[in-house]
Amino acid sequence: MAYVLHYAPDNASIIVRMTLEELGVPYRTALVDRAAQAQASAAYRAINPAGLIPALETPEGTLFETAAILLWLTETHRAMAPQPGDADRAAFLKWLFFTSNTVHAHLRMLFYPAKYVGPDPDAQANLRAQITRHSAPDMTLPKGLDLLDRYIADHPEHAAPSVLHYYIAAILRWCGIYPEGQTVWFDITRWPALHSMAEALETRAAVHAVQAAEGLGPTPFTAPRRPNPPEGIAL
């Protein structure tokens, strides 16, 4: 069977979609209409009980959680990641889950502060300020990108696109455009290894396919702009 990717434009599903395109495997998409809050519907929660995007239907059942989907795809197709037994496997897993569980989780707080601190605008502003601080004793988005930049810089031998590269690229995109009017903290050139990685990915056919499908624009990672999708709405 072809995979079925439950997606919304410019959501975390773009990471899975770019991976499917890079793998060259058959899949079809099913729009989760965020304008109608379809992600909270009983029908979608039967697919993903967490009500989050994406979900991927496979012959082995439906998967959700972006990192889990990516890991399953790499193991199933034996591509786009060091495989079990490879000397680089442990480092890959460490950075994949750091990207998913720490960096991406910080982005969610940046995008949806009310879900974490309630309706008070001052509390939301304080949360966003803390998350985007460049100098702080605790983990912030800039510090997370610092670590990822160092990892990519120190491993030029891993230049072939992996699911980790695509995950980081999507995060760079979102840091550059969301929330609208509150991205002053972010300048991709501050992280030269990530910048070079993103430029290289923008030449990939897989990225071009997703650009066209979701209206991401010509430079979706290095100079992102709000998407103009042919269907559905973005973040």
Sine and cosine of phi, psi and omega as CSV:
sin_phi,cos_phi,sin_psi,cos_psi,sin_omega,cos_omega
0.00,0.00,0.49,-0.87,0.16,-0.99
-0.96,0.26,0.57,-0.82,0.10,-0.99
-0.91,0.41,0.45,-0.89,0.11,-0.99
-0.87,-0.49,0.89,-0.46,0.00,-1.00
-0.99,-0.17,0.90,-0.43,0.11,-0.99
-1.00,0.08,0.88,-0.47,-0.22,-0.97
-0.65,-0.76,0.26,-0.97,0.27,-0.96
-0.67,-0.74,0.55,-0.83,-0.06,-1.00
-0.82,0.57,0.69,-0.72,0.09,-1.00
0.86,0.52,0.43,0.90,0.16,-0.99
-0.99,-0.13,-0.06,-1.00,-0.01,-1.00
-0.86,0.51,-0.29,0.96,0.06,-1.00
-0.87,0.48,-0.36,0.93,0.01,-1.00
-0.90,0.43,-0.50,0.87,0.01,-1.00
-0.91,0.41,-0.71,0.71,0.03,-1.00
-0.93,0.38,-0.63,0.77,-0.02,-1.00
-0.91,0.42,-0.67,0.74,0.05,-1.00
-0.89,0.45,-0.61,0.79,0.03,-1.00
-0.90,0.43,-0.71,0.70,0.02,-1.00
-0.87,0.49,-0.65,0.76,0.04,-1.00
-0.91,0.42,-0.68,0.73,-0.01,-1.00
-0.90,0.43,-0.62,0.79,0.03,-1.00
-0.95,0.32,-0.42,0.91,-0.01,-1.00
0.95,0.30,0.53,0.85,-0.02,-1.00
-0.98,-0.18,0.48,-0.88,-0.01,-1.00
-0.95,0.32,0.66,-0.75,0.08,-1.00
-0.39,-0.92,0.34,-0.94,0.17,-0.99
-0.77,-0.64,0.29,-0.96,-0.06,-1.00
-0.93,-0.37,0.48,-0.88,0.10,-0.99
-0.77,-0.64,0.91,-0.41,-0.06,-1.00
-0.93,0.37,0.75,-0.66,0.20,-0.98
-0.99,-0.16,0.96,-0.27,-0.16,-0.99
-0.97,0.24,0.99,-0.13,-0.02,-1.00
-0.93,0.37,-0.44,0.90,0.04,-1.00
-0.88,0.47,-0.50,0.87,0.03,-1.00
-0.98,-0.19,0.19,0.98,-0.03,-1.00
0.82,0.57,0.62,0.79,-0.04,-1.00
-0.89,0.45,-0.42,0.91,0.00,-1.00
-0.91,0.42,-0.34,0.94,0.01,-1.00
-0.99,-0.14,0.01,1.00,-0.07,-1.00
-0.97,0.26,0.37,-0.93,0.05,-1.00
-0.88,0.47,-0.59,0.81,-0.02,-1.00
-0.90,0.44,-0.70,0.72,-0.01,-1.00
-0.97,0.26,-0.57,0.82,0.02,-1.00
-0.92,0.38,-0.33,0.94,0.14,-0.99
-0.94,0.33,-0.39,0.92,0.05,-1.00
-1.00,0.01,-0.75,0.67,0.05,-1.00
-0.75,-0.66,0.97,-0.22,-0.08,-1.00
-0.89,0.45,-0.30,0.95,0.05,-1.00
-0.98,0.20,-0.24,0.97,0.00,-1.00
0.94,0.34,0.44,0.90,-0.02,-1.00
-0.93,-0.37,0.35,-0.94,-0.01,-1.00
-0.92,-0.39,0.75,-0.66,0.29,0.96
-0.98,-0.22,0.03,-1.00,0.27,-0.96
-0.65,-0.76,0.50,-0.86,-0.02,-1.00
-0.76,-0.65,0.87,-0.49,0.10,-0.99
-0.99,0.14,0.78,-0.63,-0.03,-1.00
-0.73,-0.68,0.19,-0.98,0.06,-1.00
-0.89,0.46,-0.31,0.95,0.00,-1.00
-0.99,-0.17,0.20,0.98,-0.01,-1.00
0.91,-0.40,0.08,-1.00,-0.04,-1.00
-1.00,0.02,0.75,-0.66,0.03,-1.00
-0.96,-0.29,0.55,-0.84,0.23,-0.97
-0.66,-0.75,0.09,-1.00,-0.22,-0.97
0.97,0.23,0.90,-0.45,-0.14,-0.99
-0.82,0.58,-0.76,0.65,-0.05,-1.00
-0.89,0.45,-0.60,0.80,0.02,-1.00
-0.90,0.43,-0.68,0.73,0.04,-1.00
-0.88,0.48,-0.73,0.68,-0.03,-1.00
-0.88,0.47,-0.71,0.71,-0.02,-1.00
-0.90,0.45,-0.67,0.74,0.02,-1.00
-0.88,0.47,-0.68,0.73,0.00,-1.00
-0.90,0.44,-0.67,0.74,-0.02,-1.00
-0.91,0.41,-0.59,0.81,0.00,-1.00
-0.97,0.23,-0.61,0.80,0.00,-1.00
-0.92,0.40,-0.67,0.75,-0.07,-1.00
-0.98,-0.20,-0.01,1.00,0.06,-1.00
0.77,0.64,0.80,0.61,-0.04,-1.00
-0.39,-0.92,0.34,-0.94,0.12,-0.99
0.93,0.38,0.35,0.94,0.09,-1.00
-0.15,-0.99,0.47,-0.88,0.17,-0.99
-0.88,0.48,0.69,-0.72,-0.07,-1.00
-1.00,0.02,0.31,-0.95,0.06,-1.00
-0.78,0.63,0.73,-0.68,-0.06,-1.00
0.99,-0.12,-0.31,0.95,0.04,-1.00
-0.95,0.30,0.60,-0.80,-0.02,-1.00
-0.90,0.44,-0.40,0.92,-0.03,-1.00
-1.00,-0.03,-0.01,1.00,-0.12,-0.99
-0.89,0.46,-0.71,0.70,-0.07,-1.00
-0.88,0.47,-0.70,0.71,0.00,-1.00
-0.90,0.43,-0.65,0.76,0.02,-1.00
-0.86,0.50,-0.73,0.68,0.00,-1.00
-0.88,0.47,-0.67,0.74,0.00,-1.00
-0.85,0.53,-0.74,0.68,-0.07,-1.00
-0.98,0.19,-0.50,0.87,0.08,-1.00
-0.89,0.46,-0.73,0.68,-0.05,-1.00
-0.98,0.21,-0.44,0.90,0.17,-0.99
-0.89,0.45,-0.70,0.72,0.01,-1.00
-0.89,0.46,-0.68,0.73,-0.04,-1.00
-0.96,0.27,-0.77,0.63,-0.18,-0.98
-1.00,0.10,-0.40,0.92,-0.04,-1.00
-0.94,-0.35,-0.87,0.49,-0.08,-1.00
-0.92,0.39,-0.76,0.65,0.00,-1.00
-0.90,0.44,-0.61,0.79,0.03,-1.00
-0.89,0.45,-0.61,0.79,0.08,-1.00
-0.90,0.44,-0.63,0.78,0.04,-1.00
-0.87,0.49,-0.66,0.75,0.02,-1.00
-0.87,0.50,-0.63,0.77,0.06,-1.00
-0.91,0.41,-0.59,0.81,0.04,-1.00
-0.91,0.41,-0.66,0.75,-0.04,-1.00
-0.97,0.24,-0.60,0.80,-0.14,-0.99
-0.79,-0.62,0.87,0.50,-0.09,-1.00
-0.88,0.48,-0.50,0.87,-0.01,-1.00
-0.89,0.46,-0.46,0.89,0.02,-1.00
-0.93,0.36,-0.31,0.95,-0.10,-0.99
-0.93,-0.36,-0.54,0.84,-0.05,-1.00
-0.83,-0.56,0.07,1.00,0.04,-1.00
1.00,0.04,-0.20,-0.98,-0.18,-0.98
-0.99,0.13,-0.14,0.99,-0.07,-1.00
-0.91,0.41,0.88,-0.48,-0.04,-1.00
-0.88,0.48,-0.59,0.81,0.00,-1.00
-0.92,0.40,-0.66,0.75,0.03,-1.00
-0.90,0.43,-0.64,0.77,0.04,-1.00
-0.90,0.43,-0.69,0.73,0.01,-1.00
-0.89,0.45,-0.64,0.77,0.01,-1.00
-0.91,0.42,-0.64,0.77,0.03,-1.00
-0.89,0.45,-0.72,0.69,-0.01,-1.00
-0.89,0.45,-0.64,0.77,0.01,-1.00
-0.89,0.45,-0.67,0.74,-0.01,-1.00
-0.92,0.40,-0.68,0.73,-0.05,-1.00
-0.90,0.45,-0.52,0.86,-0.11,-0.99
-0.98,-0.22,0.19,0.98,0.02,-1.00
-0.93,0.36,0.70,-0.71,0.04,-1.00
-0.99,0.15,-0.44,0.90,-0.01,-1.00
-0.81,-0.58,0.95,-0.32,-0.03,-1.00
-0.38,-0.92,0.50,-0.87,0.00,-1.00
-0.95,0.32,-0.41,0.91,-0.05,-1.00
-0.97,-0.23,0.14,-0.99,-0.01,-1.00
-0.92,0.40,0.74,-0.67,0.09,-1.00
-0.75,-0.66,0.10,-0.99,0.06,-1.00
-0.88,0.48,-0.75,0.67,0.03,-1.00
-0.86,0.51,-0.63,0.78,0.01,-1.00
-0.92,0.38,-0.59,0.81,0.08,-1.00
-0.89,0.45,-0.68,0.73,0.04,-1.00
-0.92,0.40,-0.57,0.82,0.09,-1.00
-0.83,0.55,-0.72,0.69,-0.02,-1.00
-0.91,0.41,-0.67,0.74,0.02,-1.00
-0.92,0.40,-0.62,0.78,0.03,-1.00
-0.88,0.48,-0.67,0.74,0.01,-1.00
-0.91,0.42,-0.65,0.76,0.01,-1.00
-0.90,0.44,-0.73,0.68,-0.01,-1.00
-0.90,0.44,-0.66,0.75,0.00,-1.00
-0.90,0.44,-0.59,0.80,-0.07,-1.00
-0.99,0.14,-0.11,0.99,-0.06,-1.00
-0.76,-0.65,0.86,0.51,0.01,-1.00
-0.89,0.45,-0.34,0.94,0.02,-1.00
-0.93,0.37,-0.24,0.97,0.01,-1.00
-0.99,-0.15,0.65,0.76,-0.12,-0.99
-0.95,0.30,-0.45,0.90,0.01,-1.00
-0.88,0.48,0.69,-0.73,-0.08,-1.00
-0.86,0.52,0.78,-0.62,0.14,-0.99
-0.92,-0.39,0.13,-0.99,0.07,-1.00
-0.90,0.44,-0.47,0.88,0.06,-1.00
-0.91,0.41,-0.68,0.73,0.05,-1.00
-0.85,0.53,-0.71,0.70,-0.04,-1.00
-0.93,0.37,-0.57,0.82,0.03,-1.00
-0.90,0.43,-0.73,0.68,0.00,-1.00
-0.89,0.46,-0.66,0.75,-0.02,-1.00
-0.87,0.49,-0.67,0.75,0.04,-1.00
-0.89,0.46,-0.64,0.77,0.02,-1.00
-0.90,0.44,-0.66,0.75,0.06,-1.00
-0.86,0.51,-0.66,0.75,0.03,-1.00
-0.85,0.52,-0.78,0.63,-0.08,-1.00
-0.92,0.39,-0.58,0.81,0.05,-1.00
-0.87,0.49,-0.53,0.85,-0.07,-1.00
-0.99,0.17,-0.27,0.96,-0.08,-1.00
-0.76,-0.65,-0.25,0.97,-0.06,-1.00
-0.84,-0.55,0.55,-0.83,-0.28,0.96
-0.92,0.39,0.55,-0.83,-0.07,-1.00
-0.82,0.57,0.77,-0.63,0.02,-1.00
0.99,0.11,0.03,1.00,-0.05,-1.00
-0.76,-0.65,0.64,0.77,-0.03,-1.00
-0.91,-0.41,0.30,0.96,-0.06,-1.00
-0.88,0.47,-0.43,0.90,-0.02,-1.00
-0.93,0.36,-0.32,0.95,-0.19,-0.98
-0.96,-0.29,0.80,-0.60,0.16,-0.99
-0.64,-0.77,0.93,-0.36,-0.13,-0.99
-0.86,0.52,-0.46,0.89,-0.03,-1.00
-0.93,0.37,-0.23,0.97,0.09,-1.00
-0.91,0.41,-0.37,0.93,-0.03,-1.00
-0.87,-0.48,0.99,0.14,-0.18,-0.98
-0.89,0.47,-0.59,0.81,0.01,-1.00
-0.92,0.38,-0.66,0.75,0.04,-1.00
-0.92,0.40,-0.61,0.79,0.03,-1.00
-0.88,0.48,-0.74,0.67,0.01,-1.00
-0.89,0.46,-0.66,0.75,0.04,-1.00
-0.86,0.50,-0.71,0.70,-0.03,-1.00
-0.90,0.43,-0.65,0.76,0.04,-1.00
-0.88,0.48,-0.68,0.74,0.01,-1.00
-0.90,0.44,-0.66,0.76,-0.01,-1.00
-0.91,0.41,-0.52,0.85,-0.02,-1.00
-0.91,0.41,-0.19,0.98,0.06,-1.00
-1.00,-0.04,-0.10,1.00,-0.10,-1.00
-0.98,0.20,0.62,-0.79,0.04,-1.00
-0.87,0.49,-0.58,0.82,0.01,-1.00
-0.87,0.49,-0.67,0.75,0.02,-1.00
-0.93,0.37,-0.66,0.75,0.01,-1.00
-0.87,0.50,-0.63,0.78,0.01,-1.00
-0.89,0.45,-0.69,0.73,-0.02,-1.00
-0.96,0.28,-0.57,0.82,0.11,-0.99
-0.81,0.59,-0.76,0.65,-0.04,-1.00
-0.92,0.39,-0.65,0.76,-0.07,-1.00
-0.93,0.36,-0.52,0.85,-0.11,-0.99
-0.87,-0.50,0.15,0.99,0.10,-1.00
0.90,0.45,0.70,0.72,-0.11,-0.99
-0.99,0.10,-0.21,0.98,-0.02,-1.00
1.00,-0.01,0.19,-0.98,-0.17,-0.99
-0.96,0.28,-0.41,0.91,-0.01,-1.00
-0.78,-0.63,0.95,0.30,-0.20,-0.98
-0.93,0.37,-0.33,0.94,-0.04,-1.00
-0.95,-0.32,-0.68,0.73,-0.11,-0.99
-1.00,0.09,-0.49,0.87,0.05,-1.00
-0.58,-0.81,0.92,0.38,-0.14,-0.99
-0.95,0.32,0.44,-0.90,0.11,-0.99
-0.70,-0.72,0.28,-0.96,0.01,-1.00
-0.84,0.55,0.66,-0.75,-0.05,-1.00
-0.96,0.29,0.39,-0.92,0.09,-1.00
-0.80,-0.60,0.96,0.29,-0.13,-0.99
-0.95,0.30,0.53,-0.85,0.06,-1.00
-0.94,0.33,-0.31,0.95,0.07,-1.00
-0.50,-0.86,0.50,-0.87,0.07,-1.00
0.97,0.23,0.03,-1.00,0.05,-1.00
-0.82,-0.57,0.36,-0.93,-0.03,-1.00
-1.00,-0.03,-0.39,-0.92,-0.06,-1.00
-0.81,0.59,0.00,0.00,0.00,0.00
